[in-house]
Amino acid sequence: MSKQRCFSTALILRDLVPAEAWEELTRFPGRHHLAGETLLRQGDSGTHVLAILRGMVKVVRTDADGKERLLAFRGPGEVLGEMAVQVDGARLASVRAISECEVSVVPAEAFRRFVTQHDLANQLAAHAVSRLREQTQTCEGDVDRRLAAALLRLIAVSGVRSFSLTREELGQHIGVSRCSITKVLERFGEQRVQAGRLYIEVIDEQYLHHVLARDTTRRVGHDALIGRPGPRS
């Protein structure tokens, strides 16, 4: 089984548009953010879009009851805030830097012209669907599988294996408690994934792929026993 079939990672805009189109976005005025800073704030008007040139961010939504949900992680080659710009509405989530970040700030009208000029409506639709699929799959499967998939997505997004994240944040992301994250990390073992108070580091990436493949194998075997077709290739 290929690694790509074990988990889904949202498409990034840079891979969906011509190279010259992405280069055009990177030429807008830049901005530097330190880890922990807020790049976009939930509820603000969509006055601009950010193109990530370097670093990693998390997308967080605060519900009406004040509870935060960590929706996704985004890295280089991605755009942020484009939905609010396209519908001329308020931002649905906040974006905070996990590491130092460099972004290009693209004014709303300039981004709309960019989409029209390069005929990107279909690409942006595919982009939105892939994000929705990724968020849906984040809470699928048992906790071991969820955490393994989340860590592999982080590696795919950032290109590194060490992240400034807490167990509570990972729990928010995959829909479980901090205690559940701790128990899964104990099962994984420190020789595979190490966790401090404010960081997570993947030592054995292949093991995480094994966790996902093992889960899929169990489901296929169970489907065969009850006469139900397994997942399609």
N, C-alpha and C positions, 0 to 999 in steps of 0.2 A: 504494500500500500504506500502511495506517495505521501510525503509529509504534507503537501498542500491540501490533501483531502481530509485531514484530521481536524482542521480548524479554519475559520474564515477570517481574513483581514480585509478591512475596507479598502477599496481602491483609493489611490491618492491622485489628486488632480494633475500633478506633473506628468503622470504616466498616461493620462487620458487625452492630453492636448499636444499639439506639435511643439517641438523643443523651442522654436522661436517665440511661441505664444507664452510659454512659461518664463522665458528669458525677459519678455516684456514686463511681466508682473514684478520680477525681481529688481527692475530699474526704478521703481517708485521709491520715495524717501524711506529710509530704514529707521528702525527703532530697536533699542536694546532693552531686554528685561532680565532681571535677576530671578533666581529660583524663589518661588513664593509670591511673586507679584501677579496681579490680576491684569490680563491683557484685554479681556472683554467682560462686560458686566451684564448679568441677566436683567432684563427690563429696560435697558438702554435702547435708544433708537439705532437702527442700522445705518450709520453714517459712513461706514467704511468696512473694507475686508482686509484681513491680514494674510499674507503669504509667508509661511514658515520657511526660513532659509537655514536655520541651525537651532538645535535644541529640541526639547520635548515639553508638551503641555498636557494638562488634563482638562476635560470638559465636565463641568459640575452643574447640576440643576438643583435648586432649592424648592421643595414642594410647599404647598400652602400651610402645612403644619410645621414648617421650619426644618424638616428633615432633608439632609443633602443626599443626592445620589450621584455617584461618580459614573458618568455615562461612557466615557471613552478616553483614549490617549491618542494624541496626534503628534507627528514629527515632521521633519523636512520634506518639502514637496507638497504639503497639504495647505488648503486655504481654510480660514476660520471666519465665521460671521456672514457667509454669503447668502444664507437663507433669509435673514432679516433684510438684507439689501435687495434681494430679488422681489420680495413681497412688500417692501417698504413698511416693515413692521418692527416690533420690539424684539430684542434678543431673547431666545428661549432658555439660554443657559449661560453660565459664566465660564471663562477660560483662564486657567492659572498656570504659571510656569512651574515645571518640575525641575528643570535645569536652567542654566543661562540660555537665553534665546535671542535670536536675531530675526526680525520680521520686516517685511515690506508693507507699508500702509497704503492701500489702494482706495481712493475715494469712491463712494457709492456710484456716482454717475460714470466714473472712469471704468469701474468694473462692469457696469451694464453695457457700456460701449464695447468693452473687451469681449463679452459674451456674444454680442451681436456680430461684431466684426469677424470673429473666428468661428461663428456658427456652432456654438458649444451647448446649445439647449439639450441635445440628446446625451452628451457626455456628462452634463451636470445631473441629469435625471438618473443615469446609471450610477453616478457617484453617490447620490442620495439613497438609492436602493441598496447599494453595497454597505453603506453605513447602517441602515436599518437592519439588514441581515446580520451584521456583526453584533449589534446591540441585542438582537433577539437571541442569538446563539450564546451570548455571554452567560446566561442563566440556565442553559440546558445541560443535562447530565448530572452525575453526582459531583460532590464538592471537589474531589481529587481532579476530575476531568476539567471542571470549570477553572480551577486555579492553574493547572498545567496550560490550558489554552490561553488564559489571560497573560501568563508569563511569556509564552511564545509570541503572542501578539506584541507585547512590549518590546521584545527583541527585534521583531520584524519592523516595528515603527521606528525604533531608535538606533538600531545597529550596535547596541551595547548590551551588556548582561547585568549591569548593576544599576539600581534605580533608587532614587530618594523617595520612597513610599513606605507608609506604615502598614501594619497588618489590618488596621481598621479601614484604611482606604481601599485595600484590596478586597476586604469583605464587602464594603459598599458597592464596589464595582461588580462583583459576581453574586450579590444578593445573599450573603451569609454573615454570621457574626465574626468578630475578631477571634473569639475562642475557637471557632471552626477552622479558621485559617491556621491558627497555631497547631491544632491537631493534625491538619494535613501536612504542614511543614515537618512535623515530627515523623509522620509516616514516610515522607520523601527522604528525610535524613540530611544532616548538615553536609555530607559529602556530595550532595546533589544540589541543594538549594540552601543558602545561608541567609539568615534574617537577623538584623539588629533592631534596635528600637526605631530607627528612622531610615532603614535601608533594606532592600532585598537584593540578593545577588545569586544569579543562576550559575552553578558550577558545571552541571551536566545537562546540557540542552537535549542530548539524545534521549535521556531518561524521560523527559517531559513528552517527547514524541511517542515513546513507548507507552506511557500512561494513556494517551489518547488512542493509540492503536489497540491496546489491550481492551479498552472499554468498547471500541467498535466491534472487535472480535467477539466479545461476550454477547453484544446485541444481535449480531448476525447469527450466532449459534442458537440463541433463544428464539429468534424468528423462525429458524429452520425447524426447531422442535415443535412449534405450534402451527407450522404450515403457512407462515406469513412471509412474503418476500422481504429480504433485507434491503439495506440502502443501495441505490443504484450507483454504479461507477460514474 
